[in-house]
Amino acid sequence: MTRIFTILVAIFLLAGHAVLAQTGKVKGFVYDKENGEPILFTNVTVKGTTVGAATDLNGYYTVTNVPVGEQTLMVTYLGYDTLFQTVTIEANQLANANLYMTKSSVKLSEVQISAERQEALTEVRTSVTKLTPKEMKQVPTVSGESDLAQVLQVQPGVVFTGDQGGQLYIRGGSPIQNKVLLDGMIVYNPFHSIGFFSVFDTDIIKTADIYTGGYNAEYGDRISSIMDIRTRGGNKVKFAGKVSANPFGANVLLEGPIIKLKEDRGGSLTYLVSGKTSYLKYSSKVLYPYVNNGNGLPFNFTDVFAKLSYNSTSGSQVNLFGFSFNDQVTYQAVNDYRWNSFGVGADVLIVPSGSQVLLNPFFNYSSYRIQLSQQDEDPRISSIGGFNGGMNFTYYFGKSELKFGPFLQGFQTDYSFTNVANVKKSFVENTTDFGVYAKFKWSWKDRLVLEPSFRLHYYASLGVASPEPRLGLKWNITKWLRLKYAFGLFAQNLIAANSDRDVVNLFYGFLTAPDNLPSEFDGKEVKNPLQRAMHNIVGFELDLGKRLTFNVEGYLKNFLQLSNVNRNKLFPETDANAPDQLKKDFIIETGRAMGIDFVLKYSYKRLYLWGVYSLSKVTRYDGINEYYPLFDRRHNVNLMAAYTFGKNLNWEASIRWNLGSGFPFTQTAGFYENLVFNNGINTDYTTQNGTLGVQYGELNTGRLPYYHRLDFSVKRKFEIGSTTLEAVIGVTNVYNRQNIFYIDRIRYQVVNQLPILPSLGLSWQF
């Protein structure tokens, strides 16, 4: 009897322990109660436990291993009142709880970065900068309106080639090797001809993730960098907007609900429309008469973006969006330079009931057309247009995450020009490719984060498959010292319709990978026309107390195969006796970019400091010579400070200084009379007047002077009822540094970048 009693007691205790050990799950979204926008990257925890999870880009969270019974979910976030909400958890069941946070009425005078520190422990974050609109607005700008183009210029590893017609080069990659996504749509040219402005309105951006290398397999078809920009939806509660104007242009933003959000029932339907335009061509003649001999600054652009969003009670979403961007310039010796960009797309987020899987089907179309007409020359025209679609599956379990899905894309390129022999040439290509990717994030005891991923990309039009393994790793040695590493193989189909050797690239067209490449390079067989690269990145993050962080990353990008326009072509391709280097339209090159970036960030109370130093070296090898491309900047320094002050913290002053070593260029060795021989062997060269020919020196062995520029701005906010008026006074190039844009070799004239430009801007937010 005693033995039976003992067994029964043991069974009872084990059963009781099993009941106590039973757990459930809870999922949902965290929203801002005032406007219905999701709150990103904040922690949702079960009060009294260590159980919790962070919200993602959509404000979505899922918490596992939650004890059964009534539990209290707790959410804390800077600028909001702490939220407590009770939820009932059943064993082995998945509960739903959408959480609505209220903004705090108390103004905080100290900037806290605890959320960022928490993310640093749980995300790999190698070679990625995550930007928010708040961070973007701290960078002083030429117009008073924050802009992504100017924010990118202060990021580590980023080189911008100038204020006029500037291009963006990221850790040794050319612009064609940077992929820019706007809500999943490909934007083929994100920057206007005046280098201060991008096509994006900062006020509509939800997040901007800048990957300078080593990105995971979710992204592909580019070999240098990714810019993934996501826009927010319209205000779900009330009509709102913003109107602003400055010497450069004007912006308008309107948003509001078609169907208002209510916590207790139904979903919401919202709209958002943003537009900006430049009138600098006219205003600069009055405000800056000392520029361009009183002819003003010849830059015009107009950008429009619109978005329609539906959110269901369960958190499922449907987004329809589109954009139209255009740019027009009249430079010296340029009759007309213009481009137009257009795109439409749909993005759906499906949240199945009773499941931790998120489904994200998407489909979009975008196009781009550019034209350059120069004096006494036929125009060069390039266009590209195509679709991009797929389905993303995301599964959460604990602190781990699996994301995978198929993708499909296709596009057409059309490039036409007249060559030096006055022969019109046209390249029209259609291409389709598809594939699948998978990414897995695994965490071990908050000490090790692994993110292996794999992408299989099949270029059907070329008949070439590209397997691309990737790996991200972070080791949290302590909470204040973290090591990180990233590796990956990358490939892409597109090449530029101009040479990387050109000093000023006003025209930037697109071509697919050519099939008439040389059959050999450096003694090795060329097996496929894709451009390919391998990235290796290693670094560490160091927290020097609560307010100071230090980030160091060293990188090596091996460009295994590059395609470039052949500027040395002398013979037709049918000439069997001529070498490939002198008869092919395109040549093959390899390259290497290596460097190290140091980032120091300080945040305390109302003071924010940002310092970046980049040391890099970029080389290209064409099979005969190794040379420095025009964007090889050895030293790059960016220093920035922002300070908020005043009784109600309604003043903000910011300052930024940039220093960059000189770019390489090809020097002039001499001049000669160039006889054209229009009549062939019948030309009488004794009486013909030739044109002035230029004898160039060795490729890019010269260096331009150092570039440096100081920008400063002061903002003042005025609260008028429920609206806000903001005035901004700014000065670009404060000490009027004469930075070189380019040199006219024939006339020996130096054309400088933009001079000192003061500005006053006003914006009204309602």
BAFI-98998 format. One record per residue (C-alpha): residue in three letters; x, y, z. Coordinates in steps of 0.05 Angstrom, whole numbers, plus 5000, padded with zeros to 4 digits. Layout:
<sites>
ALAXYZ ...
</sites>
This chain:
<sites>
MET500050005000 THR505650485017 ARG509050344950 ILE502450474913 PHE501351124951 THR508451354935 ILE507351204860 LEU500751584860 VAL503952184894 ALA509652174844 ILE504752144785 PHE500652714815 LEU506853144824 LEU509253004754 ALA502453154725 GLY502153794765 HIS509053984740 ALA506853834669 VAL500854284677 LEU505054834706 ALA510154754650 GLN504954814596 THR505555454556 GLY502255824500 LYS503956374449 VAL501557074434 LYS502357484371 GLY499958154345 PHE501958854324 VAL504059464363 TYR501060124337 ASP501460864352 LYS494461034378 GLU494861744350 ASN495861574277 GLY495560814272 GLU502760744248 PRO506460104270 ILE511860184324 LEU518159854300 PHE523559474338 THR520659554408 ASN520458994459 VAL513958654481 THR515058274546 VAL510857864594 LYS510858234660 GLY514657874715 THR518457424667 THR524257454619 VAL519857224562 GLY519057714505 ALA520357904432 ALA521658524390 THR517058804336 ASP519258784264 LEU518659264206 ASN511059194206 GLY510459264282 TYR509158514286 TYR511258104346 THR510557374368 VAL512257134438 THR513056394453 ASN513556004518 VAL508456454553 PRO505756144618 VAL498455944615 GLY493156364650 GLU492157114653 GLN498657474636 THR500358214628 LEU503958444566 MET508459044577 VAL511159514523 THR515960094536 TYR518460564482 LEU521761244483 GLY516661804477 TYR510761364496 ASP507161184560 THR508660474584 LEU503060014561 PHE500259434602 GLN495058974572 THR492158334600 VAL491557724556 THR489157014570 ILE493956464549 GLU491655754538 ALA496155154535 ASN499055024465 GLN494555564436 LEU496256204399 ALA492956834426 ASN492257494388 ALA493258174419 ASN494158834381 LEU497159374426 TYR496060124419 MET501060594451 THR499761314472 LYS504961854463 SER507662144528 SER505662844546 VAL512362944581 LYS517963194537 LEU524462814550 SER530863214549 GLU535362604542 VAL536062174479 GLN536161454500 ILE539060904456 SER537060294497 ALA532760014440 GLU538660074393 ARG543159734443 GLN538159164450 GLU537959074375 ALA545559064373 LEU545358434416 THR540258054374 GLU541858264302 VAL548158134261 ARG548158844232 THR554658764192 SER555559324141 VAL548559594150 THR546060274172 LYS538760314194 LEU536161024184 THR529761324211 PRO526662004192 LYS528662274261 GLU536062114247 MET535662394177 LYS533063064202 GLN539163164246 VAL543763254185 PRO544363984162 THR541664074092 VAL542364584037 SER534864724032 GLY532664634103 GLU528864004084 SER532263354104 ASP534062904046 LEU536662194040 ALA542062403990 GLN545362854041 VAL544562354097 LEU547961804056 GLN554062254045 VAL555862214119 GLN555361454123 PRO561561004129 GLY564160734063 VAL560161214020 VAL563661663969 PHE559862213932 THR563362503871 GLY560563203873 ASP555163723885 GLN553563743810 GLY551963093774 GLY554762713833 GLN554361953834 LEU554361493894 TYR559960983903 ILE559560493961 ARG565760123984 GLY568860083915 GLY562459933876 SER560060363818 PRO552860633815 ILE550560063769 GLN552559583825 ASN547959913877 LYS540759663880 VAL535560163905 LEU528759903927 LEU522760323944 ASP517459873975 GLY520459313933 MET520459713867 ILE527159813833 VAL528960553827 TYR534260593773 ASN536561303790 PRO535161543861 PHE538962203857 HIS537762843820 SER543063193779 ILE544463683834 GLY547663223885 PHE543863503945 PHE537163173930 SER534462473923 VAL527662283894 PHE525062083963 ASP521062524011 THR523862404080 ASP517062504113 ILE514161884080 ILE519961424096 LYS518860904151 THR525760594148 ALA531860624103 ASP536660034109 ILE543360164075 TYR547459534063 THR554559704042 GLY556558974034 GLY555558274059 TYR547958294054 ASN543757664062 ALA540657244007 GLU534057614009 TYR537458123964 GLY540757973897 ASP542558173827 ARG547558703851 ILE554758603872 SER556259203916 SER550559483958 ILE543159503973 MET538660083994 ASP532059824019 ILE527260404031 ARG520260284060 THR514860804063 ARG509560874117 GLY502060874106 GLY497561474113 ASN494761724179 LYS489261234201 VAL485761714249 LYS485462414220 PHE487062854160 ALA494163124164 GLY499563414120 LYS505563854111 VAL507264434065 SER514364714058 ALA518165194014 ASN525465434007 PRO529865753953 PHE530765073919 GLY523664823915 ALA517064653949 ASN514164023981 VAL507063803995 LEU504663204035 LEU497363014046 GLU494862394083 GLY488762144120 PRO483661594129 ILE478261394080 ILE475860894132 LYS478161104202 LEU481760624249 LYS477760394310 GLU480559924362 ASP474059554375 ARG471959404304 GLY473759354231 GLY480059564194 SER482460204162 LEU483560484092 THR488361064083 TYR491761484030 LEU498361854026 VAL500562333970 SER507262683968 GLY510063163916 LYS516063613910 THR518664053854 SER524664503841 TYR524565223816 LEU532065323827 LYS533065493754 TYR529166133765 SER530266293839 SER537866223835 LYS538366793785 VAL535567253838 LEU538366953902 TYR545166713877 PRO547067193820 TYR554367033830 VAL553366313807 ASN554566093735 ASN555666803710 GLY548667013731 ASN545266473691 GLY542866103753 LEU543265363770 PRO540364963712 PHE536964423753 ASN529564243750 PHE525963633779 THR519063403800 ASP517562793844 VAL510762493860 PHE509161893904 ALA502361603924 LYS500161023968 LEU493560703986 SER493560234047 TYR488459764077 ASN489459454146 SER484858914173 THR483258774245 SER487958174245 GLY493758604220 SER493558374148 GLN495258924099 VAL494459104026 ASN498659673998 LEU498059983928 PHE503260503909 GLY506560863852 PHE511561413835 SER513561883779 PHE520462223783 ASN523662663730 ASP529863103722 GLN532263613671 VAL538763993666 THR542364463617 TYR549864443629 GLN555364783591 ALA555964463522 VAL549564063537 ASN543164243501 ASP538663773539 TYR539663253593 ARG533562933622 TRP530962293653 ASN524162023673 SER522561463722 PHE515961123735 GLY513460543778 VAL507260203806 GLY506659623854 ALA502759213904 ASP505058923970 VAL500658464013 LEU501858214084 ILE497557614104 VAL497057424178 PRO493756744181 SER489556614243 GLY492656114291 SER499456104255 GLN506156434267 VAL507556474192 LEU507157134154 LEU505857124080 ASN508157694036 PRO506457663962 PHE508758263920 PHE508958493848 ASN511259143816 TYR513559473752 SER518460053743 SER521860393684 TYR527160913670 ARG529061313608 ILE534961793601 GLN537062243543 LEU543162673533 SER543763163475 GLN550363533466 GLN552464073418 ASP553763813347 GLU552263093368 ASP546362623360 PRO542962463426 ARG544561853468 ILE538361493494 SER537760923543 SER531560603573 ILE529960013619 GLY523359743643 GLY521059113676 PHE517258743730 ASN519258423796 GLY515057953838 GLY515157393888 MET512657103954 ASN516157164021 PHE514656674078 THR516956864148 TYR516456374206 TYR518056574278 PHE519856094333 GLY522756384396 LYS528456844379 SER529756484315 GLU526856644247 LEU526356304179 LYS524956704117 PHE524656424046 GLY521056483980 PRO521256473904 PHE522257083860 LEU521457263786 GLN523657863747 GLY524258093675 PHE526258733639 GLN528059033572 THR533959493559 ASP534559953498 TYR540860363486 SER542060773423 PHE547761253404 THR551961493346 ASN559261273348 VAL565461663327 ALA564761393255 ASN557761723252 VAL554461033252 LYS548060973293 LYS548060363337 SER542560063380 PHE542559513433 VAL535759213451 GLU535558623499 ASN530158243536 THR531757843597 THR528157403647 ASP530757083710 PHE528056733771 GLY530256353832 VAL529256223906 TYR532556443971 ALA532556224043 LYS535156594105 PHE535456304176 LYS537056694239 TRP538956294300 SER540756564369 TRP544256184424 LYS543656434496 ASP544157164474 ARG551557034460 LEU551756794388 VAL547557004329 LEU548256624264 GLU544956814198 PRO546556334142 SER542856434077 PHE542956184005 ARG540556463939 LEU539856083874 HIS538956573817 TYR537756303747 TYR538656793689 ALA534256443638 SER535956913580 LEU543256763589 GLY542456033609 VAL546756143670 ALA545455943743 SER548656323800 PRO549055963868 GLU550456483921 PRO551856263993 ARG551956814047 LEU553656824121 GLY552757324177 LEU555357224248 LYS555557604313 TRP558957394377 ASN556857784439 ILE563257704480 THR560058164532 LYS554158634530 TRP558959194513 LEU563658844464 ARG561158484401 LEU564858164343 LYS561558084274 TYR563157774207 ALA559857724139 PHE561457334076 GLY557957264010 LEU558157123935 PHE554257603890 ALA552557663816 GLN548858143771 ASN546558203699 LEU546358953687 ILE552259373664 ALA552860123653 ALA552360423583 ASN558460853598 SER565460733621 ASP567760773693 ARG573761143664 ASP569561753644 VAL571162353689 VAL564162643690 ASN558362163681 LEU552262573663 PHE549462013621 TYR548361363659 GLY544660853617 PHE543460103626 LEU545259473587 THR544558743601 ALA550758303605 PRO553658283535 ASP554757633498 ASN560457893455 LEU565657933510 PRO572757683498 SER573156933502 GLU579156973549 PHE581557433604 ASP588557413633 GLY589656723603 LYS583156423632 GLU576856233595 VAL570756683605 LYS565056203622 ASN559256693630 PRO557857433622 LEU555457583693 GLN559058083737 ARG561157733801 ALA564057923869 MET566057623936 HIS565358014001 ASN569057904067 ILE567558374124 VAL569758344197 GLY568858844253 PHE567058984324 GLU562259424364 LEU564359734430 ASP559860084479 LEU564060594518 GLY559060724573 LYS551660874563 ARG552561454515 LEU558461294469 THR558960744417 PHE564860564373 ASN564160134310 VAL569959884267 GLU569259484202 GLY574659244155 TYR572458984086 LEU575258654024 LYS570958633961 ASN573958213906 PHE570558383840 LEU571757713805 GLN569057943737 LEU566858623713 SER564458863644 ASN566259553619 VAL565359953555 ASN571659883512 ARG574460583503 ASN580460303464 LYS576460003407 LEU579760153340 PHE577559593292 PRO570859283273 GLU569258623307 THR569658263240 ASP577058403235 ALA580057713249 ASN587157993256 ALA585558503310 PRO586158303384 ASP579858293426 GLN582258893467 LEU581859323404 LYS575559063370 LYS570458843423 ASP565159343446 PHE566259113517 ILE572258883557 ILE572958463620 GLU576258723682 THR577358503754 GLY577758943815 ARG578959003888 ALA576359473941 MET579359444011 GLY578659904070 ILE576860034141 ASP571360474170 PHE571260784239 VAL564661054268 LEU564161414335 LYS557161614360 TYR555662004423 SER548662154450 TYR547362504516 LYS541362924535 ARG540463414478 LEU547263314445 TYR548462844387 LEU555462744356 TRP557362314296 GLY564362204269 VAL566561764211 TYR573461634182 SER574361174122 LEU580960924094 SER580260554028 LYS583660343964 VAL580160143899 THR583659853838 ARG581559563771 TYR585459093725 ASP583859053650 GLY588458473634 ILE594258933617 ASN594459513666 GLU592159613737 TYR589260303750 TYR585260703801 PRO578060843780 LEU575661563784 PHE572061453850 ASP578061193889 ARG578261653949 ARG583661463997 HIS581361864058 ASN574262084076 VAL572162444140 ASN565162654162 LEU563963014227 MET556963214250 ALA553763514312 ALA546563674331 TYR544264044393 THR537164164417 PHE536064744464 GLY531065264489 LYS525965254545 ASN521264794506 LEU526764464466 ASN524264814404 TRP531165024377 GLU536064574342 ALA542864734313 SER546764254270 ILE553464274234 ARG557063814187 TRP564063814157 ASN566563354102 LEU573763244080 GLY575762784023 SER582362663988 GLY582862803914 PHE580062353861 PRO584562063807 PHE584462333736 THR588162253671 GLN593062823658 THR594163163590 ALA600862983558 GLY600263443498 PHE596263673437 TYR596763503363 GLU593163623298 ASN588163063286 LEU586962923211 VAL580262583200 PHE581262303129 ASN573962373109 ASN575462153037 GLY579761563057 ILE586161483017 ASN583762022969 THR584062543024 ASP589163093010 TYR592263143079 THR596863703055 THR591164193049 GLN586263913101 ASN585464283167 GLY585263793224 THR581863843291 LEU585463933357 GLY587263253385 VAL589163103458 GLN594762643477 TYR592962343544 GLY597862113597 GLU597561463636 LEU590561283659 ASN588461623725 THR595561743751 GLY593962463771 ARG590162683833 LEU585363273842 PRO586063713904 TYR582663533969 TYR575163673974 HIS572263974038 ARG565764334055 LEU562364604118 ASP554764634125 PHE550764944182 SER543365024199 VAL538865274255 LYS531665064264 ARG526165384306 LYS519365074318 PHE513065464335 GLU506965094363 ILE500665424336 GLY494665064364 SER494964354339 THR499664544282 THR507264654279 LEU510965184240 GLU518465074230 ALA523465574204 VAL530465364181 ILE536365804165 GLY542065444132 VAL548765574098 THR551965074051 ASN559465134038 VAL560165644095 TYR567265864079 ASN566165844003 ARG571165293987 GLN572665253913 ASN572264503902 ILE573764273831 PHE568063973790 TYR572063873726 ILE577464203682 ASP576464393609 ARG582864113580 ILE582564523516 ARG581165203546 TYR584765073612 GLN578565303650 VAL576765033718 VAL569364913734 ASN568164893809 GLN562864563851 LEU557464993882 PRO559565623920 ILE556865883986 LEU549265803987 PRO545166114044 SER537865914049 LEU531466024089 GLY526065494091 LEU519165464122 SER514764864134 TRP507764804164 GLN505464134192 PHE498164034208 
</sites>
